[in-house]
Amino acid sequence: MNPVLAELHDKARAVLDPVHYDFFAGGVGDEVVLADNEAAFRRLALLPRVLRGNEISDEFPVLISPTAFHRLAHPDGELATARAAGATTLVSSMASTVPIAGVVAAAGGPVWFQLYVQPDMDVTEALVRRAERSGCAALVVTVDSPVFGRHRRDIAHGFHDLPAGLAAENMRDLAGEALRNIEMSPAVSWEHLDRIRDMTTLPLWVKGILHPRDAVLAVGHGVAGIVVSNHGGRQLDLVPASLDALPAVVDAVAGRVPVVLDGGVRSGGDIALALALGASAVGIGRPVLWGLAADGEQGVRRVLDVLRDEFRHVLAMCGGELSRDMVVARC
């Protein structure tokens, strides 16, 4: 991990309620995948190209990944995250503790809305309409959650509900209920994705693809893009690291839609490795939460600034270009 991010993580851990820290930091089962998401990057190295004569662009191929309950980390919650994002695309969680309209109003760049398909499609449509009215630029349907992951840290703490005064604000006033719970359902299928695609003109991404055949199916169902993700190690502890799943998905998609890598990115070098393996961009999750808890808006901005600076440095050291033939195993 970048040392600045490590410092912010340590400060966040010191100031957070231990129960809330474990909610953010923890994963499913024995947390094998949680650790492997980061370890996968350490197994690889880059062979730089030299004398390429390339100028280094200002492009910063990063999105802020959807993470829940930012007001557990800081009183300003998702508002601080949105303000800090600047021009960086923010994927706002359906489980945000600030309504999506407020997040969009606070943001200086694009905001995408992350959506769990609800078994009641009237509720799902109401959420889609809310995202549209709020000015979201895309929908990101999370598809790796037929049931809730079992997080042993949360179970040990008995952490099942938000503290008084906090709620998943996007779930208010939907289909006649004052505040609904977010539901998961194994009955959700590609047909549901088609129905969402037909009900909106917003670009539709899917997040949580690991199998290349599912990537092909997603393209066939008209998605605008794919996020290769194992939910930050929070759903199934038997899956590969996101980075290890990335190349096969990139090959299966064959350039028809962009592919984003989500999971384990902790440095500018990690961003470079993902792009060399074919990702169009990466998502940043937990480091944003550590910055938010440590220093609010300024902490999130510091995370993004550090990653941007480090990525541009690595890119310059690699001749201003990244490709799969530059990636080698360390052992």
C-alpha positions as CSV (number, residue, x, y, z in Angstrom):
1,M,0.0,0.0,0.0
2,N,1.2,3.5,-0.7
3,P,2.6,4.9,2.5
4,V,0.2,7.9,2.5
5,L,-2.8,5.6,2.1
6,A,-1.3,3.5,4.9
7,E,-1.1,6.5,7.2
8,L,-4.7,7.5,6.4
9,H,-5.8,3.9,7.1
10,D,-4.1,3.9,10.5
11,K,-5.6,7.3,11.4
12,A,-9.0,6.1,10.3
13,R,-8.7,3.0,12.4
14,A,-7.8,5.1,15.4
15,V,-10.8,7.4,15.1
16,L,-13.5,5.0,14.0
17,D,-15.7,3.0,16.3
18,P,-14.1,-0.5,16.1
19,V,-17.5,-2.0,15.1
20,H,-17.7,0.4,12.2
21,Y,-14.1,0.0,11.2
22,D,-14.6,-3.8,11.0
23,F,-17.7,-3.2,8.9
24,F,-15.7,-1.2,6.4
25,A,-12.5,-3.3,6.6
26,G,-13.9,-6.8,6.8
27,G,-14.8,-9.4,4.3
28,V,-16.7,-12.7,3.9
29,G,-15.7,-16.0,5.6
30,D,-12.0,-16.4,6.4
31,E,-11.3,-13.2,4.4
32,V,-9.1,-15.1,2.0
33,V,-10.3,-13.2,-1.0
34,L,-10.1,-9.9,0.9
35,A,-6.4,-10.4,1.3
36,D,-5.8,-11.9,-2.1
37,N,-7.3,-8.8,-3.9
38,E,-4.2,-6.9,-2.7
39,A,-1.7,-9.8,-2.9
40,A,-2.6,-10.4,-6.6
41,F,-0.9,-7.1,-7.5
42,R,2.3,-8.1,-5.6
43,R,2.6,-11.2,-7.7
44,L,3.1,-9.2,-10.9
45,A,5.7,-6.8,-12.2
46,L,6.0,-4.4,-15.2
47,L,8.7,-4.5,-17.9
48,P,9.1,-0.8,-18.8
49,R,9.6,0.3,-22.4
50,V,12.2,3.0,-23.0
51,L,12.9,5.8,-25.5
52,R,9.3,5.9,-26.5
53,G,9.0,9.6,-26.9
54,N,5.5,9.7,-25.3
55,E,4.1,12.7,-23.5
56,I,2.3,11.8,-20.3
57,S,-1.3,12.7,-20.4
58,D,-3.3,14.1,-17.5
59,E,-5.8,11.2,-17.7
60,F,-6.6,9.7,-14.4
61,P,-8.4,6.4,-15.1
62,V,-10.1,6.0,-11.7
63,L,-13.7,5.8,-10.5
64,I,-14.8,6.0,-6.9
65,S,-16.4,2.6,-6.3
66,P,-19.8,2.3,-4.5
67,T,-19.4,1.8,-0.8
68,A,-22.2,2.0,1.8
69,F,-22.9,4.2,4.8
70,H,-20.3,7.0,4.5
71,R,-21.8,8.8,7.5
72,L,-20.4,6.0,9.7
73,A,-17.0,7.3,8.7
74,H,-17.6,11.1,8.9
75,P,-20.6,13.3,9.7
76,D,-20.6,14.8,6.2
77,G,-20.7,11.3,4.7
78,E,-21.2,11.1,0.9
79,L,-21.4,14.9,0.6
80,A,-17.7,15.1,1.6
81,T,-16.8,12.3,-0.8
82,A,-18.7,13.9,-3.7
83,R,-17.1,17.3,-3.1
84,A,-13.6,15.7,-3.0
85,A,-14.2,13.7,-6.2
86,G,-13.8,16.7,-8.4
87,A,-13.9,15.6,-12.0
88,T,-13.5,11.9,-11.0
89,T,-16.6,9.8,-11.6
90,L,-18.3,8.9,-8.4
91,V,-20.4,5.7,-8.3
92,S,-22.8,6.4,-5.4
93,S,-24.1,3.4,-3.4
94,M,-27.8,2.6,-3.3
95,A,-27.0,2.3,0.5
96,S,-25.8,5.8,0.8
97,T,-26.6,7.7,4.0
98,V,-27.2,10.8,1.9
99,P,-30.0,10.9,-0.8
100,I,-28.7,10.6,-4.4
101,A,-30.0,14.0,-5.3
102,G,-27.8,15.5,-2.6
103,V,-24.8,13.6,-3.7
104,V,-25.2,14.8,-7.3
105,A,-25.7,18.4,-6.2
106,A,-22.5,18.2,-4.2
107,A,-20.4,16.6,-6.9
108,G,-18.2,18.5,-9.4
109,G,-18.1,15.6,-11.9
110,P,-20.3,12.7,-13.1
111,V,-22.2,10.6,-10.6
112,W,-23.4,7.1,-11.4
113,F,-26.0,5.3,-9.3
114,Q,-25.3,1.8,-8.1
115,L,-28.4,-0.4,-8.0
116,Y,-29.3,-3.7,-6.5
117,V,-32.3,-5.1,-8.4
118,Q,-35.1,-5.4,-5.9
119,P,-37.5,-8.4,-6.1
120,D,-40.4,-5.9,-6.5
121,M,-39.7,-4.3,-9.9
122,D,-41.9,-1.4,-9.0
123,V,-39.4,-0.5,-6.3
124,T,-36.5,-1.0,-8.7
125,E,-38.2,1.3,-11.3
126,A,-38.8,3.9,-8.6
127,L,-35.1,3.9,-7.8
128,V,-34.2,4.2,-11.5
129,R,-36.5,7.2,-11.8
130,R,-35.0,8.8,-8.7
131,A,-31.5,8.4,-10.2
132,E,-32.7,9.9,-13.5
133,R,-34.4,12.9,-11.8
134,S,-31.3,13.5,-9.7
135,G,-29.1,13.8,-12.7
136,C,-27.1,10.6,-12.6
137,A,-25.1,9.9,-15.7
138,A,-25.3,6.1,-15.6
139,L,-26.6,3.1,-13.7
140,V,-24.3,0.4,-12.3
141,V,-26.2,-2.8,-11.5
142,T,-24.4,-5.0,-8.9
143,V,-25.0,-8.6,-10.0
144,D,-22.9,-10.6,-7.6
145,S,-25.3,-10.5,-4.6
146,P,-28.1,-13.1,-4.8
147,V,-27.8,-13.2,-1.0
148,F,-26.0,-11.1,1.6
149,G,-22.4,-12.1,2.3
150,R,-21.7,-13.5,5.8
151,H,-19.3,-11.2,7.5
152,R,-17.9,-12.8,10.6
153,R,-16.7,-9.5,12.1
154,D,-20.2,-8.0,11.9
155,I,-21.7,-11.2,13.3
156,A,-19.3,-11.2,16.2
157,H,-20.2,-7.5,16.9
158,G,-23.9,-8.0,16.5
159,F,-23.8,-5.2,13.9
160,H,-27.0,-5.5,11.8
161,D,-28.5,-2.0,11.8
162,L,-27.3,1.5,11.4
163,P,-27.2,3.8,14.5
164,A,-30.2,6.0,15.3
165,G,-30.4,9.0,12.9
166,L,-28.7,7.2,10.0
167,A,-30.5,5.3,7.2
168,A,-30.1,4.1,3.6
169,E,-31.7,7.4,2.4
170,N,-32.3,6.2,-1.1
171,M,-34.8,3.7,0.2
172,R,-37.2,6.3,1.6
173,D,-40.7,6.8,0.1
174,L,-40.6,3.9,-2.3
175,A,-43.8,2.2,-3.4
176,G,-45.8,3.4,-0.5
177,E,-43.3,2.6,2.3
178,A,-41.6,5.3,4.4
179,L,-38.3,3.3,4.6
180,R,-37.7,0.0,2.9
181,N,-34.9,-2.5,3.5
182,I,-32.5,-3.3,0.7
183,E,-33.3,-6.9,-0.4
184,M,-31.3,-9.5,-2.3
185,S,-32.8,-12.3,-4.4
186,P,-31.4,-15.3,-6.1
187,A,-34.3,-15.0,-8.5
188,V,-32.8,-12.0,-10.3
189,S,-31.9,-12.9,-13.8
190,W,-30.8,-11.4,-17.2
191,E,-34.5,-10.8,-17.8
192,H,-34.5,-8.3,-15.0
193,L,-31.5,-6.5,-16.5
194,D,-33.3,-6.3,-19.8
195,R,-36.3,-4.7,-18.1
196,I,-34.1,-2.1,-16.5
197,R,-32.4,-1.4,-19.8
198,D,-35.8,-1.0,-21.4
199,M,-37.1,1.4,-18.8
200,T,-34.2,4.0,-19.0
201,T,-32.0,5.7,-21.5
202,L,-29.2,5.9,-19.0
203,P,-26.1,3.8,-19.9
204,L,-26.3,0.5,-18.0
205,W,-23.2,-1.1,-16.5
206,V,-22.9,-4.4,-14.6
207,K,-20.6,-4.8,-11.6
208,G,-19.6,-8.1,-10.2
209,I,-18.6,-10.1,-13.3
210,L,-15.8,-12.7,-12.9
211,H,-16.7,-15.4,-15.4
212,P,-15.8,-14.6,-19.1
213,R,-19.0,-16.3,-20.3
214,D,-21.0,-13.9,-18.1
215,A,-19.1,-11.0,-19.7
216,V,-20.1,-12.2,-23.1
217,L,-23.7,-12.5,-22.0
218,A,-23.6,-9.0,-20.6
219,V,-22.4,-7.6,-23.9
220,G,-25.2,-9.4,-25.6
221,H,-27.7,-7.8,-23.3
222,G,-26.6,-4.4,-24.3
223,V,-24.6,-3.2,-21.3
224,A,-22.4,-0.1,-21.7
225,G,-19.6,-1.5,-19.6
226,I,-18.5,-4.2,-17.2
227,V,-16.9,-4.0,-13.8
228,V,-14.8,-7.0,-12.9
229,S,-15.3,-7.3,-9.1
230,N,-15.6,-9.8,-6.3
231,H,-17.4,-7.1,-4.2
232,G,-14.2,-6.3,-2.3
233,G,-14.0,-9.8,-0.9
234,R,-17.4,-9.4,0.8
235,Q,-19.6,-11.9,-1.0
236,L,-17.9,-15.3,-1.6
237,D,-14.6,-16.4,-0.2
238,L,-13.9,-19.0,-2.9
239,V,-13.6,-16.6,-5.9
240,P,-10.3,-15.4,-7.4
241,A,-8.8,-12.0,-6.9
242,S,-10.4,-9.5,-9.2
243,L,-7.0,-8.9,-10.9
244,D,-6.6,-12.6,-11.6
245,A,-10.1,-12.7,-13.3
246,L,-9.5,-9.5,-15.3
247,P,-7.5,-10.8,-18.4
248,A,-10.0,-13.5,-19.3
249,V,-12.9,-11.1,-19.1
250,V,-11.0,-8.5,-21.2
251,D,-10.3,-11.2,-23.8
252,A,-14.0,-12.3,-23.9
253,V,-15.3,-8.8,-24.3
254,A,-12.7,-8.1,-27.1
255,G,-13.0,-4.4,-26.9
256,R,-16.8,-4.2,-27.5
257,V,-17.4,-2.4,-24.1
258,P,-15.0,-0.9,-21.5
259,V,-13.9,-3.1,-18.6
260,V,-13.2,-1.6,-15.2
261,L,-11.2,-3.4,-12.5
262,D,-12.5,-3.1,-8.9
263,G,-10.8,-4.6,-5.9
264,G,-7.5,-4.3,-4.1
265,V,-6.1,-1.2,-5.7
266,R,-3.9,0.5,-3.2
267,S,-1.3,2.4,-5.3
268,G,-0.6,4.1,-8.6
269,G,1.4,1.0,-9.6
270,D,-1.7,-1.1,-9.0
271,I,-3.6,1.2,-11.4
272,A,-0.9,0.7,-14.0
273,L,-0.9,-3.0,-13.7
274,A,-4.7,-3.2,-14.2
275,L,-4.5,-1.0,-17.3
276,A,-1.6,-3.1,-18.7
277,L,-3.9,-6.2,-18.3
278,G,-6.6,-4.5,-20.3
279,A,-8.7,-2.5,-17.9
280,S,-10.0,0.9,-19.1
281,A,-10.0,2.2,-15.5
282,V,-10.0,1.0,-11.9
283,G,-12.4,1.6,-9.0
284,I,-11.2,2.7,-5.6
285,G,-13.2,1.7,-2.6
286,R,-11.7,1.3,0.9
287,P,-8.9,3.9,0.5
288,V,-11.6,6.5,0.0
289,L,-13.3,5.4,3.2
290,W,-10.0,5.7,5.1
291,G,-9.4,9.2,3.8
292,L,-13.0,10.2,4.7
293,A,-12.7,8.9,8.2
294,A,-9.2,10.3,8.8
295,D,-9.9,13.8,7.4
296,G,-13.2,14.2,5.7
297,E,-13.3,15.9,2.3
298,Q,-9.6,16.7,2.5
299,G,-8.7,13.1,3.3
300,V,-10.6,11.8,0.3
301,R,-8.9,14.5,-1.9
302,R,-5.6,13.5,-0.6
303,V,-6.2,9.8,-1.5
304,L,-7.0,10.8,-5.1
305,D,-4.1,13.2,-5.4
306,V,-1.6,10.7,-4.2
307,L,-2.9,8.0,-6.5
308,R,-3.0,10.4,-9.4
309,D,0.6,11.5,-8.8
310,E,1.9,8.0,-8.3
311,F,0.1,6.6,-11.4
312,R,1.6,9.4,-13.7
313,H,5.0,8.7,-12.3
314,V,4.8,5.0,-13.0
315,L,3.4,5.7,-16.5
316,A,6.3,7.9,-17.2
317,M,8.8,5.3,-16.0
318,C,7.1,2.8,-18.4
319,G,7.6,4.9,-21.4
320,G,4.1,6.4,-21.4
321,E,2.4,3.2,-22.4
322,L,1.0,0.0,-20.9
323,S,0.3,-3.3,-22.5
324,R,-0.1,-6.9,-21.5
325,D,3.3,-7.9,-22.9
326,M,4.8,-5.7,-20.2
327,V,3.3,-7.7,-17.4
328,V,5.4,-10.6,-15.9
329,A,5.1,-12.8,-12.9
330,R,7.5,-12.1,-10.0
331,C,8.0,-15.8,-9.2
